[in-house]
Amino acid sequence: MRQLVFVYFLCCSLLSCTTATEENTTDPVNWSKRIADTPLVDSLESGGTYLSVYSQIYSMTELRTHNLTVTVSMRNTNKLDTVYLNKAEFYNTKGSLIRTYFDSPIFLTPMETLHIVIDATDNSGGTGANFIFEWSVKPNTREPLFEAIMISTLGQQGLSFSTQGQRIY
Protein backbone atom coordinates (compact mmCIF):
# COMPACT_ATOMS: atom_id res chain seq x y z
CA MET A 1 0.00 0.00 0.00
CA ARG A 2 2.86 2.38 0.86
CA GLN A 3 4.41 1.78 -2.53
CA LEU A 4 1.13 2.53 -4.26
CA VAL A 5 0.74 5.81 -2.35
CA PHE A 6 4.37 6.73 -3.16
CA VAL A 7 3.86 5.99 -6.87
CA TYR A 8 0.64 8.03 -6.84
CA PHE A 9 2.38 11.09 -5.32
CA LEU A 10 5.34 10.67 -7.63
CA CYS A 11 3.06 10.61 -10.68
CA CYS A 12 1.11 13.63 -9.44
CA SER A 13 4.35 15.52 -8.84
CA LEU A 14 5.69 14.73 -12.29
CA LEU A 15 2.43 15.59 -14.03
CA SER A 16 2.10 18.89 -12.19
CA CYS A 17 5.52 20.07 -13.30
CA THR A 18 5.46 22.48 -16.18
CA THR A 19 8.26 23.54 -18.39
CA ALA A 20 9.14 27.18 -17.94
CA THR A 21 8.73 29.09 -21.15
CA GLU A 22 11.17 31.83 -21.85
CA GLU A 23 9.55 35.17 -22.53
CA ASN A 24 12.06 37.11 -24.55
CA THR A 25 10.72 39.93 -26.64
CA THR A 26 14.00 41.64 -27.44
CA ASP A 27 12.92 42.03 -31.05
CA PRO A 28 9.39 40.72 -31.68
CA VAL A 29 8.66 42.98 -34.66
CA ASN A 30 9.87 41.57 -37.95
CA TRP A 31 11.66 44.75 -38.98
CA SER A 32 12.75 43.30 -42.33
CA LYS A 33 9.09 43.16 -43.44
CA ARG A 34 8.78 46.88 -42.69
CA ILE A 35 11.75 48.04 -44.79
CA ALA A 36 10.70 50.88 -47.10
CA ASP A 37 10.37 49.59 -50.69
CA THR A 38 11.13 52.90 -52.35
CA PRO A 39 14.48 54.58 -51.89
CA LEU A 40 14.27 57.73 -49.83
CA VAL A 41 14.55 60.78 -52.02
CA ASP A 42 16.59 63.87 -51.21
CA SER A 43 13.42 65.92 -50.85
CA LEU A 44 12.62 64.37 -47.47
CA GLU A 45 13.38 66.33 -44.31
CA SER A 46 15.41 64.40 -41.72
CA GLY A 47 15.61 64.72 -37.98
CA GLY A 48 16.47 62.95 -34.79
CA THR A 49 14.70 62.37 -31.51
CA TYR A 50 16.07 61.54 -28.06
CA LEU A 51 13.89 59.44 -25.72
CA SER A 52 14.83 58.66 -22.12
CA VAL A 53 13.71 55.29 -20.76
CA TYR A 54 14.27 53.48 -17.49
CA SER A 55 14.96 49.74 -17.35
CA GLN A 56 15.41 50.15 -13.59
CA ILE A 57 14.62 52.76 -10.96
CA TYR A 58 16.08 53.29 -7.52
CA SER A 59 14.04 52.37 -4.47
CA MET A 60 14.84 53.61 -0.97
CA THR A 61 18.62 53.79 -1.66
CA GLU A 62 20.96 53.74 -4.63
CA LEU A 63 21.75 50.13 -3.74
CA ARG A 64 18.22 48.84 -4.34
CA THR A 65 16.55 48.93 -7.74
CA HIS A 66 13.31 47.72 -9.32
CA ASN A 67 13.25 46.38 -12.86
CA LEU A 68 10.68 47.88 -15.22
CA THR A 69 9.02 46.80 -18.45
CA VAL A 70 9.51 49.49 -21.08
CA THR A 71 7.11 50.04 -23.98
CA VAL A 72 8.41 52.48 -26.58
CA SER A 73 5.76 53.81 -28.97
CA MET A 74 6.76 55.17 -32.37
CA ARG A 75 3.73 57.01 -33.76
CA ASN A 76 2.84 58.56 -37.09
CA THR A 77 0.35 61.34 -36.32
CA ASN A 78 -0.25 62.18 -40.00
CA LYS A 79 -3.59 61.20 -41.54
CA LEU A 80 -2.28 61.11 -45.11
CA ASP A 81 1.53 60.79 -45.20
CA THR A 82 3.94 57.98 -44.43
CA VAL A 83 6.79 58.55 -41.96
CA TYR A 84 10.16 56.82 -42.39
CA LEU A 85 12.21 55.69 -39.41
CA ASN A 86 15.83 55.32 -40.45
CA LYS A 87 17.40 53.99 -37.25
CA ALA A 88 16.54 53.10 -33.63
CA GLU A 89 19.47 52.76 -31.23
CA PHE A 90 19.23 51.75 -27.55
CA TYR A 91 21.93 52.99 -25.13
CA ASN A 92 22.58 52.18 -21.48
CA THR A 93 23.22 54.51 -18.53
CA LYS A 94 26.92 54.80 -19.38
CA GLY A 95 26.19 55.75 -22.99
CA SER A 96 27.22 52.41 -24.51
CA LEU A 97 25.18 51.15 -27.45
CA ILE A 98 23.24 48.05 -26.40
CA ARG A 99 21.43 47.28 -29.64
CA THR A 100 20.22 48.74 -32.89
CA TYR A 101 16.66 47.67 -33.65
CA PHE A 102 16.82 48.59 -37.34
CA ASP A 103 19.32 50.48 -39.44
CA SER A 104 17.53 50.40 -42.79
CA PRO A 105 14.60 52.78 -43.28
CA ILE A 106 11.25 51.34 -42.23
CA PHE A 107 7.86 52.95 -42.73
CA LEU A 108 4.93 53.95 -40.57
CA THR A 109 1.73 54.31 -42.53
CA PRO A 110 -0.65 57.17 -41.68
CA MET A 111 -1.82 56.99 -38.04
CA GLU A 112 0.16 53.77 -37.44
CA THR A 113 2.01 52.95 -34.21
CA LEU A 114 4.87 50.49 -33.75
CA HIS A 115 6.24 49.33 -30.42
CA ILE A 116 9.54 48.22 -28.99
CA VAL A 117 9.16 46.31 -25.72
CA ILE A 118 12.04 45.82 -23.32
CA ASP A 119 11.29 43.04 -20.85
CA ALA A 120 11.56 43.69 -17.12
CA THR A 121 14.18 40.93 -17.00
CA ASP A 122 16.39 42.92 -19.41
CA ASN A 123 18.04 45.46 -17.13
CA SER A 124 20.95 46.12 -19.51
CA GLY A 125 19.79 49.72 -19.96
CA GLY A 126 19.96 50.51 -16.27
CA THR A 127 18.58 53.60 -14.57
CA GLY A 128 19.48 56.04 -17.34
CA ALA A 129 18.83 54.21 -20.61
CA ASN A 130 17.88 56.10 -23.75
CA PHE A 131 17.04 55.83 -27.43
CA ILE A 132 18.15 57.84 -30.42
CA PHE A 133 15.78 57.72 -33.41
CA GLU A 134 16.61 59.02 -36.88
CA TRP A 135 13.62 59.71 -39.12
CA SER A 136 12.54 61.33 -42.40
CA VAL A 137 9.30 62.99 -43.49
CA LYS A 138 7.97 64.84 -46.52
CA PRO A 139 8.20 68.66 -46.26
CA ASN A 140 5.33 70.19 -44.26
CA THR A 141 4.55 66.83 -42.65
CA ARG A 142 4.38 66.34 -38.88
CA GLU A 143 7.38 64.54 -37.45
CA PRO A 144 6.85 61.22 -35.65
CA LEU A 145 5.99 61.10 -31.96
CA PHE A 146 8.06 58.96 -29.59
CA GLU A 147 6.83 58.03 -26.12
CA ALA A 148 7.78 55.47 -23.50
CA ILE A 149 5.71 53.89 -20.76
CA MET A 150 7.55 52.13 -17.94
CA ILE A 151 5.69 49.82 -15.56
CA SER A 152 6.30 47.34 -12.79
CA THR A 153 3.68 45.33 -10.95
CA LEU A 154 4.88 43.15 -8.10
CA GLY A 155 2.44 41.88 -5.50
CA GLN A 156 0.14 44.74 -4.58
CA GLN A 157 2.58 47.43 -5.65
CA GLY A 158 2.41 49.05 -9.06
CA LEU A 159 4.63 51.69 -10.61
CA SER A 160 4.09 53.45 -13.91
CA PHE A 161 5.28 56.61 -15.60
CA SER A 162 5.95 57.94 -19.06
CA THR A 163 8.45 60.01 -21.02
CA GLN A 164 8.23 61.85 -24.33
CA GLY A 165 10.89 62.23 -27.00
CA GLN A 166 12.70 65.51 -27.68
CA ARG A 167 13.94 66.58 -31.10
CA ILE A 168 17.76 66.81 -31.09
CA TYR A 169 18.62 67.81 -34.68
N, C-alpha and C positions, 0 to 999 in steps of 0.2 A: 504494500500500500504506500509506504514511504517513497519507493522508487517511482510509483505512478504520480504522486503529488509533485515530486521533484521534476519529472519529465514535463508535467503540465505547466509548472511555473517557468521552466526553461523555455518551452515553446512559446508561452505568452510573452516572455521577455524578448525573445528573438523576433517575434512577429510585431511587437510594439516599437521596435527600433526603426527609425527612419534615417535615410541617408540625407545628410545635410546638403542642400543645394547652394552653390555659390552664387551670390547675387553680385555680379560685377557689371556695372553699366558705364564703364569708362568711356565707351564710344558706341552707344546703341544705334545712333543714326548712321545709315549707310551714306556717308558723305559723297562717295563716288557716283551715286545715282543723282545727286543734286548738282553736279558740276555743270556750269553754264555751257550750253551747246555753241553759242555764238561767241566769237572772240570779242573782248571788250574793246570798244572803239575809243579813240582819243577824246571824243567829245564828252565823255563821262567825267563828272566831278568826283574826286577822291577825298577821303578823310579817314580819320582814326578816332577811336573811342577807347577810353580807359574805364574799366569797371572793377571796383574793389569787391572782393568776396572773402568770406571767412570759412575755412574748413574746420577751424577750432576757435573757441573763445575762452578767455580766462574766467575762472570761477573762484571766488574768495581770495586766491593768491595767484601770483604768476607761476606757481608750481603745479596748479591744478587746472586742467582744461576739459572742455566738453567738445566732442566731435559734433559737427553739423552736416546735414545733407544740404547741398547747394543746388538750386535750380536756376540756371542762367537762361533768360528769355531773350531771343533775338527777334525783333518785331519789325515788320514792314507796315507802316501806318498809312501808306498810300493806297487809295482806292483803285487807281488805274495803272500805276507803274511798278515794274519789277525793281527790286533792290539787289545789288550784288555784294556778297561778302567775300572778300579776297583772302582773308587769313584770320584765324582765331588762335591766339597763343595764351597759355596758362602759365603763370609764374608763381613761385612760392614767396614766402616772407622775405627771404634773403635776395630776391630778385633773380633767382636762377630759373631758367625755362624748364618747366616740368613736361609739357607736351604741347604739340601743335595739333589742333583738331582737324584743320584742313588748310592747305596752302595753295590750292587751286580755286579760282572763283566759283562760288556756288550762288544759287539764286533764291530769293524769297519772292514768291508771287504776291500780288496785291493783297494786303490784309493778312498775310500768312505769318505764323510764328513758329520758330524752331527752338528746341531746347537742348541744352547741355546739362546733364545731371552728374554731379560729383557725389558719390556715395559717402555716407557718414564714416564708413570704414577707411576711406581714402583721406588721410590727414596730411598728405604730402604738401599741401598748400600752406598749412599752418595758420597762424592768427592774422597774417597780413597778405593773403594771396590776392592775385589780381589777374585780369585779362586785358589784353590789347587786341582790339578788332580793327582790321583795315577793311574799308568798304568803298563802293562806288555807286553813284546814282546819276540819272539824267539831270541836266540843268533844270533848275526850278522845281525839283522834286524834294520832298521831305527826306531827311536822312533817317537811317534806321534807329530804332529805340532799343537800348540794352538795359535790362534790369536783372537783378538777382534776388532770390528769396532764399534765406537760410533758415532751416528749422531743425529742432531736436525735440523728440518726445520720448522721455524715459519715465516709466512709472506714471505718477500723477503730475509730473512737471513737464511743461512745454515752453519752448523758446522759439520765437520767430521774429525776424526783422528783414528789411529789404534795403537794397542800394540801387542807385541809378547811375548809368554811365555818363561820363563827361567827355565832350569832344576835346581832343588834344592836338590835332593839326588838320 
